[in-house]
């Protein structure tokens, strides 16, 4: 009896596996019945997506163990993704797998209206006045870090150091000096965030709560970070200092439209998410920028001339917001690095109602995705797309949705300006104080959903003589 049922089930599965799809859906990449191309996706998702694009063009669907992920690549196709309404394309439904990191009731784990209110609170904490204040804080923390940790000369893993430095400076800007009292410059927070990052990989998208070692480490790290942030919030509530004005202050004093305030657990989740989103982008981009600059001395010399003219001569050594905004060559270097090495390899939405593109129907229930890593290296979009050429950004790119390192549309990254400002400030301090020797630009590790350089990224440094 059991054998008969098993045969019947298998027969039904085979029928569905080989059932002819309607002709108007995107072409499906399906290598093994039932499993699809899940193995190739888990092993090297970018390779699979790029090869599928080369064979099938700007729209196709990956069959991944029952999940259907439809990719749209190229500015015209990507417009469908970025211009879709929340009723058509839900980011909330697509990103529920980050809940173990961000927490319950925060952003993608909340109702849509609550999610947008929370994002508005975050944006309110990153207004221009806060960005201007952030420059001095980042400079101060960076100079202290180099003085205490680096000394006169040595050799370091640049990615590891930039991870520590970017999270140190960002957390100080977001949460004030309390974070330094809790952690100092120990690098503990960077190590914990590394565990969070390792817990987000292609498998986590499908099965975020499997009892895998990386997921257990992720959950343990999340608990430790939450405890640190809870203690800072409690200390802030006890404080009588009313001069504090940072992102944490903004969140603690924000109210929803119904008049209710954020719960402490929501504030913790938003701070974890904000630091997570910014830290990996800044540290990865900063590391790659340094390697590219020192492997392309023409651009290195241009950035140093800007620093000399703007910071040293005009501002008598002061690094400020207006001066950093005028460092155009450094800005184009950062954007070119982000084009070549965007940390987020996929952006995703869940299709809520069927969508049409050039005669193809994307069914409800599919995950619609774009890949900044693939989409910004298409020869139809950028000339010599695999070459490092910051000058391509000397003229504003007027093609909508060609540069998507920070997303686009209503869901663009709220921390874009802060991230670029942070990178510029750290590079200005670092290149003013130290001579650096680097090897070739490292390749990218695509085993995580957050793609950074394969380490270690060793760099020799020596302090400049005054």
N, C-alpha and C positions, 0 to 999 in steps of 0.2 A: 504493500500500500504506500509506504513512505517513498519507495523507489519510483512508483508511478507518479506521485505528486512532484517529486524532484524532476523527473523527465518533463512533466507538463510545464513546470516553472521555467526550465531551461528553454523549452520550445517557445514559450511566450517571449522570453528575453531575446531569443534569436530573431523572432519575427520583428520585434521592435527595433533591434539593432540593425537589421537590414531593410527595414521599411523605407521606401523611397520618400525623401523629404520633398515638400512643396518646392517648386522651381524658383519661387521668388524670395526664399530666405538666403542669407549669406552662405557662401560655400563653407562646408564643415571640414575641419582637420580632425580626422579620427583614425588612428593607426591600429588600435586593438579594440575589438568589440567589448562593450560595457565599460572598459577602463579608459578608452579614448587615448589621448596623448598625455595623460597625467604624469607618467614616468618622465618623459622628456621635459615637461613643464617644471616638475620638481627639481630636476637635475640642472637645467639651464634654461629658464623661462625666456630670456632675451633672445637666445639663439633660435628657439622655436618660433617666437613671434616674428623675428626678422626673416627667417626662411619662409614662413607662411606668407608674409607680405610679398617677398620676391616671386613666389609662385602664384599667389591669388589676388594680389593688389590691395587696394585701400580698405577693403572690408571683408572680414572672414570670421568664422567662429571656431573656437577650440572646444572640443568635447573633453571634459575633465571629470571623470567618474560621476557622471550624472549632472554636473554643472555645465552650463553653456556660457562661455565667455566670448563675446563678440568684440573684436577690435576694430576701431576706425583710426586710420593713420593718414597723415597729410593734413595741411591746414583746412581744406574744404571739408573733408570728412570729420575732422576734429571739431569743427564748428557745431556739428550735430550734438556732440557731447557737451560742449561748454555753454551752448545756448538753450539746452533743454531745461524745461521747468521742473520743479520738484515733484509735480504731479506726474510728469513723464519719466523723470530719472531721479531716483532717490539715492543721495550719498549715504543717508542714514542706514538704509538696508544693506548697502554694499560694505560699509565699514564697521559692522558690528563686531568683527573679529578683533578690533583694537580695544574692546571693552575691558579685557583683563589688564591692559596697561592704563587706560584713562580712568576706568572705574564706572560704577553703576550711576545712572542718572546724569551723566556728563556727555555733552555734545551728541555723538551718534547713538548713545543709549538713552536719549531723552526724546520727548515729543518734538516734532519739527519746530513748533513755535518757541518752545523752550530752548532748543538748540540755537536758533537764530538770536534769541535774547542773550544767551551766554557768549556767543561770538561777538555780539555788539559790546558786551562788557569788556571783553579782551581788547577790542579795537579802541575803546575809550581809554584804555591804559597805555596805548602806544601812539598817542597823539604827538604832534610836532614838539611841543614843549618838553615832553618826556624824552624824545629822541635827542634833543639838544643837551639835556642833562646827562644822558647816557654816555656821551663821548668822554667826558671827564672821568666818569666812574670806570669805564673800560680801560682808559689810559692808566689810571691809578693802579687798578688791579693787575694789569699786564706788566707794568714796570716792577711792581712788588714781586710778582711771580718770577720774572726773569732774575731779579736780584737774589731772591731766596733759593731758587731751585736750580738755576743754570750756572751761575758763577761766571768765570772768565772764558772758559773753553770746555769743549767736550763733544760727545756724540749722543744723539737722542733719536728715539722713534718719533718722528714729527707728528704722525697721526695721533699717537697716544698723548703726546704733549698738547696738541691743539684740541683734542677732546676735553682734556682737563681744563685748559685755559678758556675755551668758549663757554663751557658750562659754568665755570667760576665767574666769569664776567657777566654772563646773562643772568644767572641766579642772583647776583648782587644787584643788577639793575632792576630785576623784577620783584625781589623780596627784601632789599635793603641789607644793612650790615648784620642783621640777625643770622643770615645764612653763614656768614664768616665766623660768627661766634660758635655756631653749631659744628662747623666742619673745618674751618680754617682753609688752608690750601692743600689738604691731605689728598685730594683726588678721589675721595670715597664716593662722592656723588657721581662723578664721571664713570667710575667702575660699576656702580649700580645701574646707571643708564645704559651702559654697554650690555648688561644682562637683559634689560628690557628690550633693547634693540635685537639681541640674538633670539629673543622669543617671538619675533615677528619675521616669519619666513614664508615661502610659498605654501607650505603645508598648513601653517596657522590660518590661512585664509579659509581653508576647507574644514579643518578640525582644530579650532583654537584651544580646546581643552583636553587634548590627548595627554596621557601621563608620560610625556617625553621629558628627558633631563633638561632640555633648553626651556621648556615651558614651566617646569618646576622652579628653575632658577629665576625665570621671569617673574613668577608670582611671589617668590621670596623677596626679590629686589623691590618689587612694587610695594610690598608691605613695609619694608625698611624706609623707602623714600616717603611714603605716606606718613609714617611716624615722625620723621624729621620735619615735614611740612606742617603737620598738626601742632607740633611743639612751637614752631615759629608763629603760627596763627594765635595760639594761646598766649604766647609772650606779647604779641602785638596788642591783644585785647587788654592785657594788664597794664600796658604802657600808658604813661600820661603825656608822652611826647606827641604833640599835635603838628609837628613840622614835617612828619614823614609823608611823602607823596610818591608812591610807586604803583606798580600794577597790582600788587597785593592789596594795598590801601584801596585802590579802585574797586577791586572785586569784593572786598569786605564791606564796602559802602554802597554797592549797587543793589538795586531793587528791580524785581520783575514788574511787569505791567500791573499785576494784581496787588502790588505793594509788599509782597513777601521778599525776604532777603535770601541770599544764597546760604545753604547749609555749609558747614565747615567741610564736609566730605566732598561737596561739589567744588568748593574753592580749591581743595587739595587736588582733585581730578583735573581741573582746568590748569593749575600750575604745572602739574606733571605733564599734561598734554602740550602746553605751550613751550615748556623747556625741551620736551622730546622733539617737537616739530622743528624748533630752531637750532638745537644743539648739533644734531647730526648734519643738517644742511650746512651750517657755518664751519664746522670742523673739517668736513670732507672737502668743501669748496676751498677753504683756506689752505689745506694741505696741498691740494692739486694746484692751486694758484701759485704757491711758492715753487713747486717743482717746475711748472711751466715757465715761470718768470726766469728762473735760474738756468733753464735749458734754452731760453730765447732771450739773449742779452739785449737785443734791440728794445724789447718791451720793458725789461728790467731797468735799463738806463732811462727810459721815458718816465717810468714811475718814480725813480729816484730824483729826476729833475723836478717833477711836480712837487715832491716832498720838500726839496731844497728851496724852490721858489716860494711855495705857499706857506709851509710850516716854519722853516728856518729863517727866511729873509723877511717875509711879509708879517708873520705873526710872532716873531721872536721866539720860536720854539713851541708855541702853544698849538695844540691840536684841537680844532673846534669843528662844529657841525658845518659851517659855511665853507671852510677850507676843504674839508673832506668831500663835500658835494662837487667841488671844482676839480677833483682829481679824475679827469675824464678817462685817461688811459687805463688807470687801475679799474675803473668801472667797466670798461669794455673787456678787460682781461677776465674779470669775475664773471661777466655774462657769457663769454666764450667758454670758460671752464664749465659753467652750468649747462651750456648747450651740449658740450662733449660728455660731461659726467654728472647728469642730474641725479641726486641721491634717491629720489623716488622713481622707481622704474615703471610703476603703473599708477594711474589714477582711475578710479572706478565709480560706477553708479549702477543701481539695479533698475532694469527697465520695468516700469509700472504699467504702461500702456504701449501697445505696438507702435513702433516708429518706422518711418519710411526714409530710405536714402537711395536715390538713383535706381528706383524700381525694385529695391530689396526691402523686405519687411523684417525688422528685428522683433521677435516675439516678446511679449511680456514674460518676465521671469528670467530672461537672460541677464548676465552682467555685461554692461557696456563699458569698455575700457579704452584708454589711450595709453601709449607708452612714450613719455618724453625722451627716453634713451633711443628709441627707434625713430620716432617722429621727427626729432631734430637732427638726425643724421641721414636724411633722405636727400639724394642728389637732385631731386626735383624741387627741393626747398632751399637748400644751401649749396653753393658752389664748393667743390672739394670738401665735402662734409666731414671727412675724417681728419682734416688738417686744422691745426691750431692757428687761427687768424682773427685776432681781436679787432682788426680794422674793419671787418665785416659789420661791426656794430657802430662804426663812426657815423654812419647815416642811419637814422631811425628805421627800423624794420616796419614797414607799413602793411605787411600781409597779416591779417588777423589770424591768431592762433598758430603762428609758425614757431614762436618762442614760447614754450609752455613749461619752463622749469619751475615757475611759481604758480602753475595752474592757469586759470583764466575764468572770465565771466564772473558771476556772483560768488563763486567759491574760490576766488584767488587768495593767495596766502596773505594773511593780515600782518605777518612779521617780515615781509620782504624788505622794507626800508631799514628796519632794525638790523636784519642779518647782514645786509651790504655795509651798513655803517660799522658794525662790529668787525667785519673782515678788514675794512679799510683802516680802522684804528689800530688793530693788532698788527697788521703788516707795517704800518707807519712806525710804530714803536720798535718792532723787531728789526726792520731793515735799517733803522737809524742806529741801533745799538750793536748789531752783530753782523759779521761776515759769515756767509753760509756756503757750504759745499754740499751738493746733492748729486745723486746718480740720475739715471733715466727716469722719465715719468712712469710711475708704477701702473700696472694693469688694474682693472676694476674687478672686485669680487661680487658676483651676482647671485651668491647663494642666499642672500638675505633680501627682503623687500626694500631695505635701505642699503643701497649699493655704494660702497666706498672703496678706496684703494686697498689692494692686497698688501698686508703688512709683512714684516716691519718696514717702515719707510725711514730708513736711517739717514740722518743729516749731521754733518760736522759743523760746529760753530765756534767762533772766536770773537771776543769783544773787540769792538773798534777802538782804536786809540784816539783820544780826544785831542 
